[in-house]
Every structure is written in structure tokens, then in C-alpha cells.
Amino acid sequence: MAVVALVVAAVAVFLLTGALRPAHPIPTPSPSVQSQVIQTLTGLDVPRTEAVGSGGLKSPLQRVSASPLLGPQGRPQVLYVGAEYCPFCAAQRWSLVVALARFGTLTGLGLTTSSSSDVYPDTPTLSFVHSSYSSDSLEFAAVEETDRNRNPLQTPTADQERIFEQLNSRGSIPFVDFGNRYVTIGASFQPDVLQGLSWQQIADQLASNPQGPAASKVLGVANWMTAALCQQLASPPAAVCGGPEISQLRLQL
């Protein structure tokens, strides 16, 4: 009986201390760092970053056959579904932000990292939780289902859930739907190239060294995404879609 009592007591203490263990704190870079990183990332020179081409990566895009996905304003919509804890989402967001910024203006982005207890821990990234997007040609909807400690954040609408299940049978994240013409499922490059770098270092490499090990992967995927977006527009902007590398990627799609 004494042994049983000790075991029960030990289990109770274990459960109690586990329940009380604080979650990993969310990194909080200074406002000036956040502003600088986002300004750099969303203001990259298109010809300079387009020159990376595919970045040595095969197309991450899968062609799908479905009714066109349009946003509330009747423009082709990009739908992102992910979670802040997910290191693969962390990698994919960098490329998606670069691609979207070429066609419009992203506001409300935040800086965070992936989970501290998952693979590729604390991968630096951005969050779409409070973001909004304005563009004359595209629309954007984002769902971050949980935070970096796996607490619930956002819930997809019924239509978003239907699309997610229809085009993504395994339910994998990150999931990005480009107007129901192309999708990416999972990370398009391994997050390890971002390990050990700060948000500022990643942004600086994208701006000043596009051929760098991290930048070439981020930009290569962004260029593939840009090509997919260009393919959906009746009048694709020449400044974004008419360059030699993007034009070549469009032909490969």
C-alpha cells in the first residue's frame, strides 16, 4: 500500500508540474527591427531577385482542376493555411510574402519563430495573424490555426475548410492555394537553411546577396509562386511577369 501511495503521489506531482510548466515565450524583436525587416522584405527589387530564377529548385507547384477561387472583390485569391508552431510553414512564409509583395501591399505582418520543441526549432519567420493585403489584381486570405505553443488562433471558414480537404487529402501544412489553379503542400525547401539566422540577417541576405544559401531558396520558391500568379491574370504586370526568368518559369508551368 505504501508503494502504491508513493507511485500515485509521484504521478500527481509529475502531472501538476507539467501542467504548471510555462509555455516557451514568444520572441519579441524590437519595433525598429520588425519595421526594418518587413520594409526590406516587402520592398525587394524585382529584377535583382528574379535573376535567381528557380534557385536550383524544382517546381513546388501542383496543377489542380477546380472552379476558380475568387476573393470578395472578384479577383483571383491566394489562400494560405498554416500554423505558427510549424517550421515548414515558417520557411514557406518568407517566399509567399516576397511573391505577394510584388503584386500589392501587405500590412500587419509580425515576426515570430516556429516552435522551440519541434524539428528545426525556433526557425525565424513571419506571421499572417493580423495581416491584410491590398492589390489591384489579387486577393489574399490567411489562416494561422495555432500559435507557436499550439494554442488555437484562427479557424478556417467552411469554404476554406472544404478547399483544404478537397485539394489536400493528407491535411498537410503549409498549404497554399493559388486561385484553385496551383497549390503547394508542405515546405518547398528545407528550413535548415534558415537555422541560426536572425530575421534581420535573412532580410539582409535577400536584399544584398540573392544568391546566398538562404536567399536563393527563399527567392527561388518566390519566383515559382510569382509565375503561378502571373498565369492567372488577364493583364499580368510587365514589371513583375515580363522578366526573363519569370517568363521562363511560366513556360515550365
Beta strands, then each sheet from edge to edge (+ up, - down):
strand 1: 62-63
strand 2: 77-82
strand 3: 104-107
strand 4: 110-113
strand 5: 124-127
strand 6: 132-135
strand 7: 139-144
strand 8: 175-178
strand 9: 182-185
sheet 1: 1+ 9- 8+ 2- 7-
sheet 2: 3+ 6-
sheet 3: 4+ 5-
end
